[in-house]
Every structure is written in C-alpha cells, then in structure tokens.
Amino acid sequence: MGKLLAVFPLFTLLVSLNIQSANNQLPSFSELVEVSSPAVVNISSSKTVKSRGYGSRGFNNDPFYDDFFKRFFGEPPRQGQGQREREVRSGGSGFIISKDGYLLTNNHVVDDADEIIVSLSDRREYKAELIGSDERSDLALLKIEAENLPVVKIGKSNDLKVGEWVVAIGSPFQLNFSVTAGIVSAKGRSIPNGSDSTYVPFIQTDVAINPGNSGGPLFNLEGKVVGINSQIYTRSGGYMGVSFAIPIDYAMDIVNQLKEGGSVARGWLGVSIQEVTSDFAKSLGMSVPKGALVSQVMPDSPAEKAGLLVRDVIVEFDGVEIVYSGDLPQTVGSIKPGSKIEANVIREGKTKKIKIEVGKLPDNLSLASSSQGNKSSDLGVVVRELTFEERREMKLDHGVLITEVNPEGLAAQQGILKGDIITYLLNQKIRNSRDLSSALEKAKENSDVAMIGLVRGGVQTFRSLKLTK
C-alpha cells in the first residue's frame, strides 16, 4: 500500500506537466484578430414588405430574428389581421476585399434590400451598392464609395486540412466584431436545402456561428480568409456545433463573374444521380462502390447528346475523381459552359471514355429538374426515362414512362394511360424520348398503323397503334 501511495504524487506531477504542455501548444488568436478585424464589417439591410399585422409581442420587433433565422426556421408566428406595410431589418457580416470598396457577404443578408448600410470597426458608416448576387451560392458583392480601406488577405481553401484551426469574426446577435474559433470538421460537404446549394463544396467547422455571423470571414491561422460563414445545422434554433462556410476559392470565382457581368454561369450536365451502394456496385460489376450512378438522363441535355445512359456510373469528370455522388454537381458547376471535357464512366462492368460539351445551368431550376419530360405531340403524351430503381424493380432494361396524356391525342383515344411504359415501337427498343421520336417518324413513312409495346401493371403487352385520327 505504501508503494502505491508513493506513486500518486509522481502521477499527479506528470499529468500536470502534460496539461501545461498541451496548453502551451494551443494557438493565440489575438494578433490575427488585431490585424484582420479592421477589414471585417457589420451589414444592416432594410426593406419594406406588406404583411399581416403582428401583436405587440410578435417577433417583428426582435432584432435577433433576422433573415438568417428565416432562411432555416421559417417566418415567425403571425398575430392579428389585415395587411400593412412594415420595414424589415436584417443584419449580417461581411469583409472588404479591395481598397476601393468592394466587399463580400451572403446573398440572404441583402436579398431584395431597399437600403444597405455598411459599418466599419472604427464606426464609419457607408451606404452600399449591390453589384451582383448569386442565390445558388448565397453570395453577394457590394461596393461602398471609399478609398484606402483596410482589406483582408485572401487565402486558398483548397489547402485547408481537416483538423486545422480556423477563426470567425462577425456580429452575432448584433454583438459587433465578436471572435469565435474552432477546427475544420470536413471539406467538400454537399448540403442540399432547396436552394440548389449542392453546387457549393462547403467547409464544415465547429466554429460557433449564430444569426449575425452570416457573410463574415473564416480565417486560417495565417490570418487569411479561407471561407465565408453561411449556414448552420440546428434543431434548437441556436448553434449546435455544426456550421458551414463557402470556400474562398469558389467564392472568388463567383466574384470575378459578378464583376464582369453581374451574374454567374455554371456548367450543367442534365442527369439525376444517386449514391453507389455496395449492392449496386456488385450488380454493376464494380469492385469498389464509388462514383455517381446516373438514374435519369434529361431529354435534349448535354448528357443525352453525349450518349450517357441510365445505369452509367461516372467515376471521373474532367480529370476530377468522383468518389461520392455529391462530388459530381460541384465539379460540373465549376466548369465554364461550352467547355469540352472527357468523362470516365463504368458501363456494364467496363470503363468507357465519353466526350461531353458542358451546357449552361438553366436560370429556372425546374428546367434542370429530374421531373422534366419530353413531349410527343404526335401521340399526345409526355414521357420520361425510367430511373435506375424503376428499371431494377420492374426488371426492364429499356422503356419510357408516360407522365401525361392529352385526352384529345392519339394515345388517349386508343386506351393508352398515364403510367404506362412504352417499351417498343415497330421493332425498335425505346430507351429514351429520342428513340420514340425517331421510331414514330419511321412508322409514319411506312404505314398508318404500327405495333407498340406497353408495360402496364408489370405485364408486357403489344397492340396496334393507329398513327392518324
């Protein structure tokens, strides 16, 4: 017993020394903050909206309930009746990137604002002009009329490493120029949230971010901006240890496009994709589950024109390895529309190279949606390709699904229904809308009647189809 007691003081000393050593290795952020904070700004925006009346205790008087909260948690509860005009204010952060007054923030901080006020750390205030914004990346470029302004140093987000220290400066809850720190938790996060943000390869951190931090800079230990704080994940309405920043490499490309033309052009492929699971990999003849599985190809899209097929697995795109399905939209979106690139796909267990001319992502998101179909005015139907899972479930290797039927069209008059799957026309297998159109043209040249193959309720049938009324 005496020997055991004698060990305890030595053990306590070692623990104390280890803790002291660990504390000595922790970084100090004071110099970074002192040098960088003058280029960080507070942004206040206001707009007039028509809305129902609120009670005297409604959230409209809460300065902390800004557009950051509304973006993720919805509008505040409403009380009272009738409509009235009211001024809505929102706050956020930003940072100056040029001595002549250009600065960056989040789009949701200044979206539809009637007036934007930028406040510097030395209490100077300026009215800002919106040069351009991009809703998909949630970025906005502002300009104030001033000279010789303090500016941030721009770093390289591609050089960030998971586990690296990072620092945020911003104005959470109107507590101007607050500093929080943490580490990089992950890189290249895809977090679809209805705003098409799958095109942004987010940096995930555990830096404390709250309403008012939106648009503020994320620094590395060299004092260089590596990200723009944009979003949080929460179930409570407050910070829960998971926050997301837009990589500065990605953001500066957006900035250059906004300066040149006021808008952003992104690459577009025109496919629906899903993750490659272990089961899918086995059925597709792959030794390792990776890549983006093409579940649908949009009609008249760059993918269809290049010859991409349902069940293709894209494993490399323009020299970039596609490990997860989320890697593909980020890679495609970063490519200039009109660029001709090469993709590696796995088709029926074999690697195939496909040349693709990347298109421009439509401004209207519905045009790029997987629900889009292709009209066949001759038959009076709208069709789309079968997804990978639909093919697998119904054990079909081809066919197009009828999503709409014109009651006055040829198809409806001959008993063809919405939900039917066209598998053959004449002797031709129908794999996509283009096959259907070409088969119809050939059929009309030879006769006014053609054989059509349909799957209804899982049963394949053939019938005669009259091509004229």
C-alpha positions in Angstrom: 0.0 0.0 0.0 2.9 2.3 0.8 4.3 1.9 -2.6 1.0 2.7 -4.3 0.7 5.9 -2.3 4.2 6.9 -3.3 3.3 6.7 -6.9 0.4 9.1 -6.8 2.4 12.4 -6.3 4.6 11.4 -9.3 1.5 10.6 -11.4 -0.1 13.9 -10.4 3.1 15.8 -11.4 3.2 14.0 -14.9 -0.5 14.9 -15.5 0.1 18.5 -14.5 3.1 18.7 -16.8 1.2 17.1 -19.7 -1.7 19.6 -19.3 0.7 22.5 -19.1 2.5 21.3 -22.2 -0.8 21.0 -24.1 -1.8 24.5 -23.0 1.4 25.9 -24.3 0.7 24.4 -27.7 -2.7 26.0 -28.1 -2.7 28.9 -30.5 -3.3 32.5 -29.6 -5.6 34.4 -32.0 -5.0 37.9 -30.6 -2.5 39.0 -33.2 -4.7 37.6 -36.0 -7.7 39.4 -34.7 -5.9 42.7 -34.3 -4.6 42.7 -37.8 -7.7 41.3 -39.6 -10.7 42.7 -37.8 -10.5 46.3 -39.3 -11.4 44.8 -42.7 -14.5 43.0 -41.2 -17.8 44.9 -41.4 -21.2 44.9 -40.0 -24.0 45.0 -42.5 -27.6 46.2 -41.9 -30.2 46.0 -44.6 -33.8 47.1 -44.7 -36.8 46.5 -47.0 -40.5 47.4 -46.9 -42.9 44.5 -47.2 -46.6 44.0 -46.9 -47.7 41.6 -44.3 -50.4 40.7 -41.8 -50.3 42.6 -38.5 -48.4 41.3 -35.6 -49.2 41.6 -32.0 -47.2 43.9 -29.8 -45.1 40.9 -28.6 -44.5 39.5 -32.1 -41.1 38.6 -33.5 -41.1 41.6 -35.8 -39.6 43.7 -33.0 -36.9 41.2 -32.2 -33.6 42.4 -33.7 -32.1 38.9 -33.4 -34.8 37.4 -35.7 -33.0 38.3 -39.0 -33.0 36.7 -42.4 -30.5 34.1 -41.2 -33.2 32.6 -38.9 -36.0 32.9 -41.5 -33.9 31.1 -44.1 -33.7 28.0 -41.9 -36.6 28.1 -39.5 -39.3 29.9 -41.5 -41.2 33.0 -40.9 -42.1 34.0 -37.3 -45.6 33.3 -36.0 -48.1 35.9 -37.0 -50.8 37.5 -35.0 -53.6 39.9 -35.8 -55.5 40.5 -39.0 -55.2 42.8 -42.1 -52.3 43.8 -44.2 -49.9 46.7 -43.6 -46.6 47.9 -44.8 -43.7 47.4 -42.4 -40.0 47.8 -42.5 -38.0 44.6 -42.1 -34.4 44.9 -41.0 -31.8 42.1 -41.1 -28.2 42.1 -40.0 -25.1 40.2 -41.0 -21.4 40.5 -41.5 -19.0 40.9 -44.4 -15.4 41.7 -45.3 -13.6 44.2 -47.6 -11.6 42.6 -50.4 -10.3 45.8 -52.2 -9.1 49.2 -51.1 -11.6 50.9 -53.4 -14.6 49.5 -51.5 -15.6 46.0 -52.8 -16.8 43.7 -50.2 -18.4 40.2 -49.8 -21.3 38.9 -47.8 -24.1 36.4 -48.1 -26.9 37.0 -50.5 -29.6 36.3 -47.9 -28.2 39.2 -45.8 -29.0 41.8 -48.5 -31.7 40.0 -50.7 -34.3 42.4 -52.0 -33.0 45.2 -49.7 -34.1 48.8 -50.3 -31.1 50.1 -48.3 -27.8 48.5 -47.3 -25.6 50.1 -44.6 -22.0 49.0 -44.0 -20.4 49.8 -40.6 -16.7 49.6 -40.1 -14.9 48.8 -36.8 -13.9 52.4 -36.5 -17.6 53.4 -36.6 -17.6 54.8 -40.1 -20.8 54.1 -42.0 -21.5 53.9 -45.7 -24.4 53.2 -48.0 -23.6 50.2 -50.2 -24.5 49.4 -53.8 -25.3 45.8 -54.7 -23.0 45.0 -57.7 -24.3 41.5 -58.1 -25.6 38.4 -56.3 -25.9 34.7 -56.7 -28.7 32.9 -54.9 -27.4 29.4 -55.6 -24.1 30.0 -53.8 -25.6 32.6 -51.4 -23.0 35.2 -52.3 -23.4 39.0 -52.8 -20.8 41.5 -54.0 -21.2 45.1 -52.6 -19.4 48.4 -53.2 -19.0 51.4 -51.0 -17.6 54.8 -52.0 -14.4 55.0 -50.1 -10.6 54.7 -50.6 -7.6 53.3 -48.9 -9.8 50.9 -46.9 -8.3 48.0 -44.8 -8.6 44.7 -46.7 -8.4 41.1 -45.8 -5.8 38.7 -47.1 -7.3 36.0 -49.4 -6.0 32.5 -48.7 -6.6 29.2 -50.5 -9.4 27.0 -49.2 -8.0 24.1 -51.2 -5.0 24.0 -48.9 -7.2 23.6 -45.8 -6.7 20.4 -43.9 -9.3 18.7 -41.7 -8.5 19.4 -38.0 -6.8 22.7 -38.8 -7.7 25.7 -36.6 -9.9 28.4 -38.1 -11.3 31.7 -36.7 -14.6 33.5 -37.4 -15.2 37.3 -36.9 -18.7 38.7 -37.2 -21.6 40.2 -35.4 -23.8 37.5 -33.8 -27.0 38.9 -32.2 -25.7 42.4 -33.0 -22.7 41.9 -30.8 -20.4 43.5 -33.2 -17.0 42.1 -34.2 -17.1 39.0 -32.0 -14.4 36.3 -32.4 -15.0 32.6 -32.2 -12.6 29.7 -33.1 -12.7 26.0 -33.8 -11.4 23.5 -36.3 -12.2 22.3 -39.8 -14.5 19.3 -39.4 -14.8 18.3 -43.0 -14.4 19.6 -46.5 -16.5 19.3 -49.7 -19.8 18.9 -47.9 -22.9 18.8 -50.1 -25.9 20.0 -48.1 -29.0 20.4 -50.5 -31.6 22.6 -48.8 -33.9 23.7 -51.6 -31.7 26.5 -52.8 -29.6 24.3 -55.1 -26.6 24.6 -52.8 -25.4 21.2 -54.0 -23.1 23.2 -56.3 -21.2 24.6 -53.3 -18.5 22.3 -51.7 -19.0 23.6 -48.2 -16.3 23.7 -45.4 -17.8 22.2 -42.2 -16.5 23.6 -39.0 -17.3 23.5 -35.3 -16.8 27.3 -35.0 -19.7 28.9 -33.1 -21.9 30.7 -35.7 -25.1 32.4 -34.9 -27.5 34.9 -36.5 -25.5 37.9 -37.5 -22.4 35.9 -38.4 -23.8 35.4 -41.9 -21.4 36.6 -44.6 -18.4 37.0 -42.2 -14.9 35.7 -42.9 -13.4 32.4 -41.8 -9.6 32.8 -41.2 -6.8 30.3 -41.1 -4.0 30.8 -38.5 -2.1 32.9 -41.1 -4.8 35.5 -41.0 -6.0 34.7 -44.5 -9.7 34.3 -45.4 -10.4 30.7 -46.4 -14.2 30.8 -46.2 -17.4 32.8 -45.8 -19.7 31.7 -42.9 -23.1 30.9 -44.4 -25.2 28.2 -42.7 -25.7 26.3 -39.5 -27.3 23.0 -38.7 -29.7 23.2 -35.8 -32.7 21.5 -34.2 -33.0 24.1 -31.4 -32.7 27.4 -33.3 -29.2 28.0 -32.0 -25.7 26.9 -32.6 -25.2 23.1 -32.1 -21.6 22.6 -33.1 -22.0 22.3 -36.9 -21.6 25.2 -39.2 -20.8 25.6 -42.9 -18.6 28.1 -44.8 -18.4 28.8 -48.5 -14.8 28.1 -49.7 -13.0 31.3 -50.7 -11.6 29.7 -53.9 -15.1 29.0 -55.0 -16.3 32.5 -53.9 -13.6 34.5 -55.7 -14.5 32.8 -59.0 -18.1 34.0 -58.3 -16.8 37.5 -57.5 -15.0 37.7 -60.9 -18.1 36.7 -62.8 -20.3 39.2 -60.8 -17.8 42.0 -61.6 -17.7 41.2 -65.3 -21.4 40.6 -65.9 -23.4 40.8 -62.7 -24.4 37.2 -63.0 -22.9 33.7 -62.7 -22.8 30.9 -65.4 -22.5 27.3 -64.2 -21.9 24.1 -66.0 -24.8 21.7 -66.5 -24.9 18.1 -67.4 -28.6 17.2 -67.2 -28.7 14.0 -65.2 -30.3 12.7 -62.0 -27.8 10.8 -59.9 -27.6 8.7 -56.7 -25.0 7.1 -54.5 -23.4 3.9 -55.5 -24.1 1.4 -52.6 -22.3 -1.9 -52.1 -25.2 -3.8 -53.6 -25.4 -1.5 -56.6 -21.6 -1.9 -57.1 -21.9 -5.7 -57.2 -24.8 -5.6 -59.7 -22.9 -3.1 -61.9 -19.7 -5.2 -62.0 -17.7 -2.8 -59.8 -15.2 -3.9 -57.3 -15.4 -0.8 -55.1 -18.6 1.4 -54.5 -17.8 4.9 -55.7 -18.9 7.4 -58.3 -22.2 8.9 -59.3 -24.9 6.5 -60.6 -26.9 8.0 -63.4 -30.6 7.3 -62.6 -32.1 9.5 -65.3 -30.9 11.5 -68.3 -32.8 14.7 -69.2 -34.1 15.0 -72.7 -32.0 17.2 -75.0 -29.5 17.7 -72.3 -25.7 17.7 -72.7 -25.7 14.2 -71.1 -28.1 12.8 -73.7 -26.3 14.4 -76.6 -23.0 12.9 -75.4 -24.5 9.4 -75.1 -24.7 9.0 -71.3 -27.1 6.2 -70.3 -29.1 5.3 -67.3 -27.0 2.9 -65.1 -23.7 4.5 -66.2 -21.5 5.3 -63.2 -19.5 8.5 -63.6 -16.1 7.9 -61.8 -14.1 10.8 -63.3 -15.2 14.1 -64.8 -12.7 16.5 -66.4 -9.9 14.8 -64.6 -11.5 15.1 -61.2 -12.2 11.8 -59.4 -15.9 11.3 -58.4 -15.9 9.4 -55.2 -19.4 10.4 -53.9 -22.4 11.4 -55.9 -22.2 14.9 -54.4 -18.8 15.4 -56.0 -20.3 15.5 -59.5 -22.6 18.6 -59.3 -19.8 20.6 -57.6 -17.4 19.6 -60.3 -19.7 20.2 -63.2 -20.9 23.5 -61.8 -17.4 24.8 -61.6 -16.8 24.2 -65.4 -17.4 27.0 -67.8 -20.4 26.3 -70.1 -19.4 25.3 -73.6 -16.2 23.6 -72.4 -15.5 20.2 -74.0 -14.3 17.7 -71.4 -13.9 13.9 -71.1 -15.6 11.7 -68.5 -14.8 8.2 -67.4 -17.9 6.0 -66.8 -18.4 2.4 -65.9 -20.9 0.8 -68.2 -21.8 -2.9 -67.8 -18.6 -3.5 -65.8 -16.2 -1.8 -68.3 -14.6 1.6 -68.2 -15.6 3.9 -71.1 -14.5 7.4 -72.0 -17.1 9.8 -73.1 -16.6 13.3 -74.6 -19.1 15.9 -73.3 -19.7 19.5 -74.1 -20.9 21.0 -70.8 -24.1 23.1 -71.0 -25.2 26.1 -69.1 -27.3 25.5 -66.0 -30.8 26.9 -66.7 -31.8 30.0 -64.7 -35.1 28.3 -64.0 -34.3 25.4 -61.7 -37.4 23.5 -62.9 -35.8 23.2 -66.3 -33.0 21.2 -64.8 -35.3 19.1 -62.6 -35.4 15.4 -62.9 -39.2 15.6 -63.3 -38.9 17.1 -66.7 -40.3 15.1 -69.6 -40.3 15.3 -73.3 -43.5 15.9 -75.3 -44.5 13.7 -78.2 -47.1 15.8 -79.9 -47.8 13.0 -82.5 -49.1 10.7 -79.8 -50.3 13.3 -77.3 -48.1 12.1 -74.4 -45.3 13.4 -72.2 -42.7 10.8 -71.3 -39.5 10.5 -69.3 -36.8 7.8 -68.9 -37.1 5.2 -66.2 -34.9 5.7 -63.2 -32.3 3.0 -62.3 -34.5 1.8 -59.4 -37.6 1.7 -61.6 -35.7 -0.5 -64.1 -34.5 -2.7 -61.4 -37.9 -3.1 -59.7 -39.7 -3.9 -63.0 -36.7 -5.9 -64.4 -36.6 -3.7 -67.6 -33.5 -2.6 -69.4 -35.4 -0.1 -71.6 -38.6 1.9 -71.8 -40.1 5.4 -71.2 -42.8 6.2 -68.6 -45.8 8.2 -69.7 -46.3 11.1 -67.2 -49.0 13.0 -69.0 -51.7 12.1 -71.6 -53.6 14.6 -73.7 -57.3 13.5 -73.6 -57.7 14.6 -77.3 -54.5 12.9 -78.5 -54.0 9.6 -80.4 -52.7 7.7 -77.4 -55.7 8.5 -75.2 -58.2 7.6 -78.0 -56.6 4.2 -78.2 -56.6 3.4 -74.4 -53.0 4.3 -73.6 -52.9 5.7 -70.0 -50.7 7.8 -67.8 -48.3 5.4 -66.0 -47.9 3.0 -69.0 -44.4 2.3 -70.1 -43.6 2.3 -73.8 -41.0 -0.4 -74.5 -41.2 -0.9 -78.3 -42.5 0.9 -81.3 -42.2 -1.1 -84.6 -39.3 -3.4 -83.9 -37.2 -0.7 -82.1 -36.5 -0.7 -78.4 -37.5 2.6 -76.8 -34.8 3.7 -74.3 -35.5 7.5 -74.3 -37.6 10.2 -75.9 -35.3 10.5 -78.9 -35.8 6.8 -79.7 -39.6 7.3 -79.5 -39.5 10.3 -81.9 -37.3 8.6 -84.5 -39.4 5.4 -84.3 -42.6 7.4 -84.9 -41.1 9.1 -87.9 -40.1 5.8 -89.5 -43.5 4.3 -88.7 -45.4 7.1 -90.4 -43.2 6.7 -93.5 -44.2 3.1 -93.9 -47.8 2.8 -92.7 -50.6 4.4 -90.7 -50.5 1.6 -88.2 -47.6 0.4 -86.0 -47.1 -2.2 -83.3 -46.4 -0.7 -79.9 -45.2 -2.5 -76.8 -46.6 -1.4 -73.4 -46.0 -2.4 -69.8 -49.0 -1.9 -67.5 -49.2 -3.3 -64.0 -45.9 -5.2 -64.6 -47.3 -7.0 -67.6 -45.9 -6.5 -71.1 -48.4 -6.4 -74.0 -48.4 -5.5 -77.6 -51.1 -3.7 -79.6 -51.8 -2.0 -82.9 -51.4 1.8 -82.8 -53.2 3.9 -85.4 -51.0 6.9 -86.3 -53.7 9.0 -87.8 -57.1 10.1 -86.5 
